[in-house]
Protein backbone atom coordinates (compact mmCIF):
# COMPACT_ATOMS: atom_id res chain seq x y z
CA UNK A 1 0.00 0.00 0.00
CA UNK A 2 2.85 2.42 0.71
CA UNK A 3 4.28 1.84 -2.76
CA UNK A 4 0.88 2.41 -4.38
CA UNK A 5 0.44 5.65 -2.44
CA UNK A 6 3.83 6.75 -3.78
CA UNK A 7 2.54 6.20 -7.33
CA UNK A 8 4.45 2.96 -7.97
CA UNK A 9 2.56 0.13 -9.68
CA UNK A 10 2.50 -2.97 -7.47
CA UNK A 11 0.81 -6.35 -7.32
CA UNK A 12 0.47 -8.85 -4.50
CA UNK A 13 2.09 -12.26 -5.00
CA UNK A 14 0.49 -15.02 -2.94
CA UNK A 15 2.80 -17.95 -2.32
CA UNK A 16 3.42 -21.03 -0.29
CA UNK A 17 6.73 -21.05 1.57
CA UNK A 18 9.03 -24.04 1.28
CA UNK A 19 7.96 -25.31 4.71
CA UNK A 20 4.30 -25.14 3.66
CA UNK A 21 4.76 -27.24 0.50
CA UNK A 22 3.87 -26.87 -3.17
CA UNK A 23 0.71 -25.27 -4.59
CA UNK A 24 -1.64 -27.47 -6.58
CA UNK A 25 -2.16 -25.09 -9.52
CA UNK A 26 -5.00 -27.09 -11.07
CA UNK A 27 -7.09 -26.67 -7.91
CA UNK A 28 -5.60 -23.71 -6.04
CA UNK A 29 -7.48 -22.78 -2.88
CA UNK A 30 -6.66 -20.05 -0.38
CA UNK A 31 -5.55 -22.50 2.32
CA UNK A 32 -2.52 -23.47 0.19
CA UNK A 33 -1.06 -19.96 0.43
CA UNK A 34 0.63 -18.78 3.60
CA UNK A 35 2.74 -15.76 2.58
CA UNK A 36 2.54 -12.55 0.54
CA UNK A 37 5.29 -10.60 -1.22
CA UNK A 38 5.10 -7.63 -3.59
CA UNK A 39 5.80 -7.25 -7.28
CA UNK A 40 7.00 -3.77 -8.21
CA UNK A 41 6.41 -2.83 -11.85
CA UNK A 42 8.70 -0.18 -13.33
CA UNK A 43 7.91 0.30 -17.01
CA UNK A 44 8.75 -2.93 -18.85
CA UNK A 45 10.57 -4.43 -15.85
CA UNK A 46 9.29 -5.91 -12.63
CA UNK A 47 10.92 -6.99 -9.37
CA UNK A 48 9.70 -9.28 -6.60
CA UNK A 49 10.44 -7.93 -3.14
CA UNK A 50 10.09 -9.18 0.42
CA UNK A 51 10.98 -6.50 2.95
CA UNK A 52 11.10 -8.82 5.97
CA UNK A 53 14.83 -9.64 5.84
CA UNK A 54 17.07 -6.61 6.42
CA UNK A 55 20.27 -8.49 5.55
CA UNK A 56 19.27 -9.25 1.93
CA UNK A 57 19.64 -6.86 -0.99
CA UNK A 58 16.33 -5.61 -2.37
CA UNK A 59 16.43 -7.71 -5.54
CA UNK A 60 16.86 -11.04 -3.69
CA UNK A 61 14.11 -13.09 -2.06
CA UNK A 62 14.70 -15.06 1.14
CA UNK A 63 15.19 -18.80 0.60
CA UNK A 64 11.85 -19.58 2.26
CA UNK A 65 10.05 -17.72 -0.57
CA UNK A 66 11.63 -19.69 -3.43
CA UNK A 67 9.01 -22.39 -4.07
CA UNK A 68 8.46 -22.59 -7.88
CA UNK A 69 5.50 -20.24 -8.52
CA UNK A 70 3.23 -17.71 -6.84
CA UNK A 71 -0.13 -16.23 -7.77
CA UNK A 72 0.00 -12.61 -8.98
CA UNK A 73 -3.13 -10.73 -7.90
CA UNK A 74 -3.81 -7.29 -9.33
CA UNK A 75 -6.89 -5.09 -9.48
CA UNK A 76 -7.82 -6.42 -12.93
CA UNK A 77 -6.34 -9.92 -13.36
CA UNK A 78 -4.46 -12.82 -11.80
CA UNK A 79 -1.71 -15.02 -13.22
CA UNK A 80 1.08 -17.34 -12.14
CA UNK A 81 4.59 -15.91 -11.77
CA UNK A 82 7.86 -17.79 -11.42
CA UNK A 83 9.57 -17.18 -8.08
CA UNK A 84 13.26 -16.59 -8.51
CA UNK A 85 16.03 -14.13 -8.00
CA UNK A 86 18.17 -12.29 -10.52
CA UNK A 87 21.27 -12.00 -8.37
CA UNK A 88 23.46 -14.00 -6.04
CA UNK A 89 24.12 -13.63 -2.35
CA UNK A 90 26.40 -15.38 0.10
CA UNK A 91 26.64 -15.14 3.84
CA UNK A 92 29.68 -16.33 5.78
CA UNK A 93 30.02 -16.70 9.51
The first five atom37 places (N, CA, C, CB, O) and aatype in JSON, in Angstrom:
{
  "aatype": [20, 20, 20, 20, 20, 20, 20, 20, 20, 20, 20, 20, 20, 20, 20, 20, 20, 20, 20, 20, 20, 20, 20, 20, 20, 20, 20, 20, 20, 20, 20, 20, 20, 20, 20, 20, 20, 20, 20, 20, 20, 20, 20, 20, 20, 20, 20, 20, 20, 20, 20, 20, 20, 20, 20, 20, 20, 20, 20, 20, 20, 20, 20, 20, 20, 20, 20, 20, 20, 20, 20, 20, 20, 20, 20, 20, 20, 20, 20, 20, 20, 20, 20, 20, 20, 20, 20, 20, 20, 20, 20, 20, 20],
  "atom_mask": [
    [1, 1, 1, 1, 1],
    [1, 1, 1, 1, 1],
    [1, 1, 1, 1, 1],
    [1, 1, 1, 1, 1],
    [1, 1, 1, 1, 1],
    [1, 1, 1, 1, 1],
    [1, 1, 1, 1, 1],
    [1, 1, 1, 1, 1],
    [1, 1, 1, 1, 1],
    [1, 1, 1, 1, 1],
    [1, 1, 1, 1, 1],
    [1, 1, 1, 1, 1],
    [1, 1, 1, 1, 1],
    [1, 1, 1, 1, 1],
    [1, 1, 1, 1, 1],
    [1, 1, 1, 1, 1],
    [1, 1, 1, 1, 1],
    [1, 1, 1, 1, 1],
    [1, 1, 1, 1, 1],
    [1, 1, 1, 1, 1],
    [1, 1, 1, 1, 1],
    [1, 1, 1, 1, 1],
    [1, 1, 1, 1, 1],
    [1, 1, 1, 1, 1],
    [1, 1, 1, 1, 1],
    [1, 1, 1, 1, 1],
    [1, 1, 1, 1, 1],
    [1, 1, 1, 1, 1],
    [1, 1, 1, 1, 1],
    [1, 1, 1, 1, 1],
    [1, 1, 1, 1, 1],
    [1, 1, 1, 1, 1],
    [1, 1, 1, 1, 1],
    [1, 1, 1, 1, 1],
    [1, 1, 1, 1, 1],
    [1, 1, 1, 1, 1],
    [1, 1, 1, 1, 1],
    [1, 1, 1, 1, 1],
    [1, 1, 1, 1, 1],
    [1, 1, 1, 1, 1],
    [1, 1, 1, 1, 1],
    [1, 1, 1, 1, 1],
    [1, 1, 1, 1, 1],
    [1, 1, 1, 1, 1],
    [1, 1, 1, 1, 1],
    [1, 1, 1, 1, 1],
    [1, 1, 1, 1, 1],
    [1, 1, 1, 1, 1],
    [1, 1, 1, 1, 1],
    [1, 1, 1, 1, 1],
    [1, 1, 1, 1, 1],
    [1, 1, 1, 1, 1],
    [1, 1, 1, 1, 1],
    [1, 1, 1, 1, 1],
    [1, 1, 1, 1, 1],
    [1, 1, 1, 1, 1],
    [1, 1, 1, 1, 1],
    [1, 1, 1, 1, 1],
    [1, 1, 1, 1, 1],
    [1, 1, 1, 1, 1],
    [1, 1, 1, 1, 1],
    [1, 1, 1, 1, 1],
    [1, 1, 1, 1, 1],
    [1, 1, 1, 1, 1],
    [1, 1, 1, 1, 1],
    [1, 1, 1, 1, 1],
    [1, 1, 1, 1, 1],
    [1, 1, 1, 1, 1],
    [1, 1, 1, 1, 1],
    [1, 1, 1, 1, 1],
    [1, 1, 1, 1, 1],
    [1, 1, 1, 1, 1],
    [1, 1, 1, 1, 1],
    [1, 1, 1, 1, 1],
    [1, 1, 1, 1, 1],
    [1, 1, 1, 1, 1],
    [1, 1, 1, 1, 1],
    [1, 1, 1, 1, 1],
    [1, 1, 1, 1, 1],
    [1, 1, 1, 1, 1],
    [1, 1, 1, 1, 1],
    [1, 1, 1, 1, 1],
    [1, 1, 1, 1, 1],
    [1, 1, 1, 1, 1],
    [1, 1, 1, 1, 1],
    [1, 1, 1, 1, 1],
    [1, 1, 1, 1, 1],
    [1, 1, 1, 1, 1],
    [1, 1, 1, 1, 1],
    [1, 1, 1, 1, 1],
    [1, 1, 1, 1, 1],
    [1, 1, 1, 1, 1],
    [1, 1, 1, 1, 1]
  ],
  "atom_positions": [
    [[0.81, -1.2, 0.0], [0.0, 0.0, 0.0], [0.86, 1.26, 0.0], [-0.93, 0.0, 1.2], [0.5, 2.25, -0.64]],
    [[1.98, 1.25, 0.71], [2.85, 2.42, 0.71], [3.4, 2.7, -0.69], [4.01, 2.23, 1.7], [3.5, 3.85, -1.1]],
    [[3.77, 1.65, -1.41], [4.28, 1.84, -2.76], [3.21, 2.4, -3.68], [4.82, 0.52, -3.32], [3.49, 3.27, -4.5]],
    [[1.98, 1.9, -3.56], [0.88, 2.41, -4.38], [0.6, 3.88, -4.08], [-0.39, 1.58, -4.15], [0.35, 4.67, -4.99]],
    [[0.65, 4.25, -2.81], [0.44, 5.65, -2.44], [1.53, 6.55, -2.99], [0.36, 5.79, -0.93], [1.31, 7.74, -3.22]],
    [[2.73, 5.99, -3.2], [3.83, 6.75, -3.78], [3.76, 6.79, -5.3], [5.17, 6.16, -3.34], [4.62, 7.38, -5.95]],
    [[2.72, 6.18, -5.88], [2.54, 6.2, -7.33], [3.27, 5.1, -8.07], [2.98, 7.5, -7.85], [3.41, 5.17, -9.29]],
    [[3.73, 4.07, -7.35], [4.45, 2.96, -7.97], [3.47, 1.8, -8.17], [5.67, 2.52, -7.09], [2.75, 1.42, -7.25]],
    [[3.46, 1.24, -9.38], [2.56, 0.13, -9.68], [3.04, -1.13, -8.97], [2.45, -0.11, -11.21], [4.19, -1.53, -9.11]],
    [[2.16, -1.75, -8.2], [2.5, -2.97, -7.47], [1.39, -3.99, -7.58], [2.79, -2.65, -5.99], [0.23, -3.65, -7.82]],
    [[1.76, -5.25, -7.39], [0.81, -6.35, -7.32], [1.18, -7.23, -6.15], [0.79, -7.17, -8.65], [2.35, -7.3, -5.77]],
    [[0.21, -7.88, -5.56], [0.47, -8.85, -4.5], [0.78, -10.19, -5.14], [-0.74, -8.96, -3.52], [0.16, -10.58, -6.13]],
    [[1.75, -10.91, -4.57], [2.09, -12.26, -5.0], [1.82, -13.18, -3.83], [3.58, -12.36, -5.49], [2.51, -13.13, -2.81]],
    [[0.8, -14.03, -3.96], [0.49, -15.02, -2.94], [1.36, -16.24, -3.19], [-1.03, -15.39, -2.94], [1.48, -16.69, -4.33]],
    [[1.96, -16.78, -2.14], [2.8, -17.95, -2.32], [2.72, -18.88, -1.15], [4.23, -17.53, -2.54], [2.16, -18.56, -0.1]],
    [[3.27, -20.04, -1.34], [3.42, -21.03, -0.29], [4.91, -21.15, -0.01], [2.78, -22.41, -0.69], [5.68, -21.43, -0.92]],
    [[5.31, -20.95, 1.23], [6.73, -21.05, 1.57], [7.19, -22.49, 1.44], [6.99, -20.52, 3.01], [6.37, -23.41, 1.36]],
    [[8.48, -22.68, 1.42], [9.03, -24.04, 1.28], [8.52, -24.97, 2.38], [10.55, -24.01, 1.31], [8.21, -26.13, 2.11]],
    [[8.44, -24.48, 3.6], [7.96, -25.31, 4.71], [6.5, -25.69, 4.56], [8.17, -24.59, 6.03], [6.06, -26.71, 5.1]],
    [[5.74, -24.9, 3.84], [4.3, -25.14, 3.66], [4.0, -26.1, 2.51], [3.58, -23.82, 3.43], [2.9, -26.66, 2.45]],
    [[4.94, -26.31, 1.6], [4.76, -27.24, 0.5], [4.37, -26.55, -0.8], [3.73, -28.25, 0.86], [4.22, -25.33, -0.87]],
    [[4.19, -27.38, -1.83], [3.87, -26.87, -3.17], [2.39, -26.52, -3.31], [4.25, -27.89, -4.23], [1.55, -27.03, -2.57]],
    [[2.09, -25.65, -4.26], [0.71, -25.27, -4.59], [0.21, -26.2, -5.68], [0.62, -23.77, -5.04], [0.92, -26.48, -6.64]],
    [[-1.0, -26.67, -5.53], [-1.64, -27.47, -6.58], [-2.34, -26.48, -7.52], [-2.67, -28.52, -5.99], [-3.45, -26.03, -7.24]],
    [[-1.67, -26.14, -8.62], [-2.16, -25.09, -9.52], [-3.49, -25.43, -10.16], [-1.13, -24.81, -10.6], [-4.29, -24.53, -10.44]],
    [[-3.75, -26.71, -10.41], [-5.0, -27.09, -11.07], [-6.21, -26.86, -10.17], [-4.95, -28.55, -11.49], [-7.33, -26.68, -10.66]],
    [[-5.99, -26.87, -8.87], [-7.09, -26.67, -7.91], [-6.58, -25.82, -6.75], [-7.64, -28.04, -7.4], [-6.55, -26.27, -5.61]],
    [[-6.18, -24.6, -7.06], [-5.6, -23.71, -6.04], [-6.7, -23.14, -5.15], [-4.81, -22.56, -6.71], [-7.66, -22.55, -5.64]],
    [[-6.55, -23.34, -3.86], [-7.48, -22.78, -2.88], [-6.68, -21.92, -1.9], [-8.27, -23.9, -2.12], [-5.47, -22.09, -1.76]],
    [[-7.35, -21.01, -1.24], [-6.66, -20.05, -0.38], [-5.87, -20.69, 0.75], [-7.66, -19.09, 0.2], [-4.89, -20.11, 1.21]],
    [[-6.26, -21.87, 1.21], [-5.55, -22.5, 2.32], [-4.15, -22.99, 1.93], [-6.37, -23.67, 2.84], [-3.35, -23.31, 2.81]],
    [[-3.85, -23.06, 0.63], [-2.52, -23.47, 0.19], [-1.5, -22.35, 0.33], [-2.57, -23.94, -1.26], [-0.3, -22.62, 0.4]],
    [[-1.95, -21.11, 0.37], [-1.06, -19.96, 0.43], [-0.86, -19.54, 1.88], [-1.63, -18.78, -0.4], [-1.81, -19.52, 2.67]],
    [[0.38, -19.21, 2.23], [0.63, -18.78, 3.6], [1.54, -17.56, 3.7], [1.23, -19.91, 4.37], [2.02, -17.22, 4.79]],
    [[1.8, -16.88, 2.56], [2.74, -15.76, 2.58], [2.43, -14.82, 1.43], [4.2, -16.26, 2.5], [1.89, -15.24, 0.4]],
    [[2.77, -13.54, 1.58], [2.54, -12.55, 0.54], [3.81, -11.71, 0.37], [1.32, -11.65, 0.88], [4.4, -11.25, 1.34]],
    [[4.21, -11.52, -0.89], [5.29, -10.6, -1.22], [4.74, -9.6, -2.24], [6.54, -11.36, -1.78], [3.58, -9.7, -2.64]],
    [[5.56, -8.65, -2.64], [5.1, -7.63, -3.59], [5.87, -7.73, -4.9], [5.25, -6.22, -2.99], [7.05, -8.06, -4.93]],
    [[5.16, -7.42, -5.98], [5.8, -7.25, -7.28], [5.75, -5.76, -7.59], [5.08, -8.1, -8.41], [4.68, -5.15, -7.59]],
    [[6.91, -5.17, -7.85], [7.0, -3.77, -8.21], [7.2, -3.7, -9.72], [8.16, -3.04, -7.43], [8.13, -4.3, -10.25]],
    [[6.34, -2.96, -10.4], [6.41, -2.83, -11.85], [6.94, -1.45, -12.2], [5.01, -3.08, -12.5], [6.35, -0.43, -11.84]],
    [[8.07, -1.43, -12.9], [8.7, -0.18, -13.33], [8.86, -0.22, -14.84], [10.09, 0.03, -12.62], [9.85, -0.74, -15.35]],
    [[7.89, 0.32, -15.55], [7.91, 0.3, -17.01], [7.77, -1.12, -17.52], [9.2, 0.93, -17.54], [6.77, -1.79, -17.24]],
    [[8.75, -1.58, -18.29], [8.75, -2.93, -18.85], [9.28, -3.97, -17.87], [9.58, -2.97, -20.13], [9.1, -5.17, -18.08]],
    [[9.92, -3.53, -16.8], [10.57, -4.43, -15.85], [9.75, -4.57, -14.58], [11.96, -3.94, -15.51], [8.98, -3.68, -14.21]],
    [[9.93, -5.71, -13.93], [9.29, -5.91, -12.63], [10.29, -6.58, -11.69], [8.0, -6.77, -12.77], [11.25, -7.22, -12.13]],
    [[10.05, -6.44, -10.39], [10.92, -6.99, -9.37], [10.06, -7.53, -8.24], [11.93, -5.93, -8.85], [9.11, -6.87, -7.81]],
    [[10.38, -8.72, -7.76], [9.7, -9.28, -6.6], [10.47, -8.88, -5.36], [9.57, -10.84, -6.72], [11.69, -9.03, -5.3]],
    [[9.76, -8.37, -4.36], [10.44, -7.93, -3.14], [9.75, -8.49, -1.9], [10.49, -6.41, -3.07], [8.53, -8.66, -1.87]],
    [[10.55, -8.76, -0.89], [10.09, -9.18, 0.42], [10.9, -8.38, 1.42], [10.26, -10.74, 0.64], [12.1, -8.61, 1.58]],
    [[10.27, -7.44, 2.08], [10.98, -6.5, 2.95], [11.15, -7.01, 4.38], [10.26, -5.19, 2.98], [11.41, -6.21, 5.28]],
    [[11.02, -8.31, 4.61], [11.1, -8.82, 5.97], [12.51, -9.2, 6.41], [10.22, -10.0, 6.11], [12.72, -9.44, 7.6]],
    [[13.47, -9.26, 5.5], [14.83, -9.64, 5.84], [15.77, -8.48, 5.55], [15.26, -10.91, 5.06], [16.1, -8.22, 4.39]],
    [[16.21, -7.79, 6.58], [17.07, -6.61, 6.42], [18.44, -6.92, 5.84], [17.24, -5.93, 7.75], [19.07, -6.04, 5.26]],
    [[18.91, -8.16, 5.99], [20.27, -8.49, 5.55], [20.37, -8.78, 4.06], [20.77, -9.67, 6.32], [21.48, -8.86, 3.53]],
    [[19.24, -8.94, 3.36], [19.27, -9.25, 1.93], [19.15, -7.98, 1.09], [18.15, -10.21, 1.58], [18.44, -7.05, 1.45]],
    [[19.85, -7.97, -0.04], [19.64, -6.86, -0.99], [18.2, -6.88, -1.5], [20.65, -6.94, -2.18], [17.54, -7.92, -1.47]],
    [[17.73, -5.74, -1.97], [16.33, -5.61, -2.37], [15.92, -6.58, -3.47], [16.07, -4.2, -2.83], [14.78, -7.06, -3.47]],
    [[16.81, -6.89, -4.4], [16.43, -7.71, -5.54], [16.46, -9.22, -5.26], [17.33, -7.41, -6.68], [16.15, -10.01, -6.15]],
    [[16.81, -9.63, -4.05], [16.86, -11.04, -3.69], [15.73, -11.4, -2.74], [18.21, -11.39, -3.07], [15.4, -10.64, -1.83]],
    [[15.14, -12.58, -2.96], [14.11, -13.09, -2.06], [14.74, -14.03, -1.04], [13.0, -13.81, -2.85], [15.71, -14.71, -1.36]],
    [[14.21, -14.08, 0.17], [14.7, -15.06, 1.14], [14.47, -16.49, 0.63], [14.0, -14.86, 2.51], [13.54, -16.72, -0.15]],
    [[15.29, -17.41, 1.05], [15.19, -18.8, 0.6], [13.8, -19.38, 0.85], [16.24, -19.66, 1.29], [13.32, -20.17, 0.04]],
    [[13.16, -19.02, 1.93], [11.85, -19.58, 2.26], [10.79, -19.25, 1.2], [11.38, -19.07, 3.61], [9.81, -19.97, 1.06]],
    [[11.01, -18.15, 0.45], [10.05, -17.72, -0.57], [10.19, -18.49, -1.88], [10.2, -16.25, -0.84], [9.25, -18.53, -2.68]],
    [[11.34, -19.09, -2.13], [11.63, -19.69, -3.43], [11.0, -21.08, -3.52], [13.17, -19.78, -3.66], [11.62, -22.08, -3.15]],
    [[9.76, -21.13, -4.01], [9.01, -22.39, -4.07], [8.25, -22.46, -5.4], [8.03, -22.51, -2.87], [7.02, -22.53, -5.39]],
    [[8.94, -22.44, -6.49], [8.46, -22.59, -7.88], [7.63, -21.4, -8.36], [7.63, -23.86, -8.0], [8.16, -20.57, -9.1]],
    [[6.36, -21.29, -7.98], [5.5, -20.24, -8.52], [4.6, -19.63, -7.45], [4.65, -20.78, -9.64], [4.3, -20.25, -6.43]],
    [[4.18, -18.4, -7.7], [3.23, -17.71, -6.84], [2.11, -17.16, -7.7], [3.92, -16.58, -6.04], [2.22, -17.09, -8.92]],
    [[1.03, -16.76, -7.07], [-0.13, -16.23, -7.77], [-0.13, -14.72, -7.71], [-1.44, -16.8, -7.18], [-0.27, -14.14, -6.63]],
    [[0.04, -14.08, -8.87], [0.0, -12.61, -8.98], [-1.46, -12.18, -8.93], [0.71, -12.11, -10.3], [-2.29, -12.68, -9.7]],
    [[-1.77, -11.25, -8.04], [-3.13, -10.73, -7.9], [-3.08, -9.22, -8.08], [-3.76, -11.11, -6.53], [-2.44, -8.52, -7.29]],
    [[-3.75, -8.73, -9.11], [-3.81, -7.29, -9.33], [-5.28, -6.87, -9.27], [-3.16, -6.89, -10.7], [-6.16, -7.69, -9.03]],
    [[-5.52, -5.59, -9.5], [-6.89, -5.09, -9.48], [-7.72, -5.63, -10.64], [-6.9, -3.58, -9.52], [-8.94, -5.69, -10.54]],
    [[-7.08, -6.03, -11.73], [-7.82, -6.42, -12.93], [-7.62, -7.87, -13.38], [-7.44, -5.53, -14.04], [-8.42, -8.37, -14.17]],
    [[-6.59, -8.55, -12.9], [-6.34, -9.92, -13.36], [-5.51, -10.69, -12.34], [-5.61, -9.91, -14.72], [-5.03, -10.13, -11.36]],
    [[-5.36, -11.98, -12.58], [-4.46, -12.82, -11.8], [-3.72, -13.75, -12.75], [-5.23, -13.62, -10.7], [-4.26, -14.13, -13.79]],
    [[-2.5, -14.11, -12.4], [-1.71, -15.02, -13.22], [-0.61, -15.62, -12.36], [-1.11, -14.28, -14.46], [-0.31, -15.13, -11.27]],
    [[-0.01, -16.69, -12.86], [1.08, -17.34, -12.14], [2.4, -16.67, -12.53], [1.13, -18.86, -12.45], [2.6, -16.3, -13.68]],
    [[3.28, -16.53, -11.55], [4.59, -15.91, -11.77], [5.66, -16.83, -11.17], [4.66, -14.47, -11.14], [5.49, -17.37, -10.08]],
    [[6.76, -16.97, -11.9], [7.86, -17.79, -11.42], [8.59, -17.05, -10.3], [8.83, -18.14, -12.57], [8.91, -15.87, -10.43]],
    [[8.86, -17.76, -9.22], [9.57, -17.18, -8.08], [11.05, -17.46, -8.25], [9.04, -17.74, -6.72], [11.48, -18.61, -8.28]],
    [[11.82, -16.42, -8.35], [13.26, -16.59, -8.51], [13.95, -15.28, -8.21], [13.61, -17.08, -9.92], [13.3, -14.26, -7.97]],
    [[15.25, -15.33, -8.22], [16.03, -14.13, -8.0], [16.94, -13.89, -9.19], [16.85, -14.24, -6.69], [17.28, -14.82, -9.92]],
    [[17.32, -12.65, -9.39], [18.17, -12.29, -10.52], [19.62, -12.1, -10.1], [17.66, -11.04, -11.17], [20.47, -11.84, -10.96]],
    [[19.91, -12.22, -8.84], [21.27, -12.0, -8.37], [21.75, -13.16, -7.51], [21.36, -10.7, -7.59], [21.06, -14.17, -7.37]],
    [[22.91, -13.0, -6.95], [23.46, -14.0, -6.04], [23.81, -13.33, -4.71], [24.72, -14.7, -6.65], [24.05, -12.13, -4.64]],
    [[23.83, -14.14, -3.68], [24.12, -13.63, -2.35], [24.77, -14.73, -1.55], [22.82, -13.11, -1.64], [24.35, -15.89, -1.63]],
    [[25.78, -14.41, -0.8], [26.4, -15.38, 0.1], [26.57, -14.75, 1.46], [27.76, -15.88, -0.46], [26.73, -13.54, 1.6]],
    [[26.53, -15.59, 2.46], [26.64, -15.14, 3.84], [27.61, -16.06, 4.55], [25.26, -15.13, 4.56], [27.39, -17.27, 4.59]],
    [[28.67, -15.53, 5.09], [29.68, -16.33, 5.78], [29.73, -15.94, 7.25], [31.06, -16.16, 5.13], [29.6, -14.76, 7.6]],
    [[29.92, -16.93, 8.08], [30.02, -16.7, 9.51], [31.36, -17.2, 9.99], [28.87, -17.39, 10.27], [31.67, -17.1, 11.18]]
  ]
}
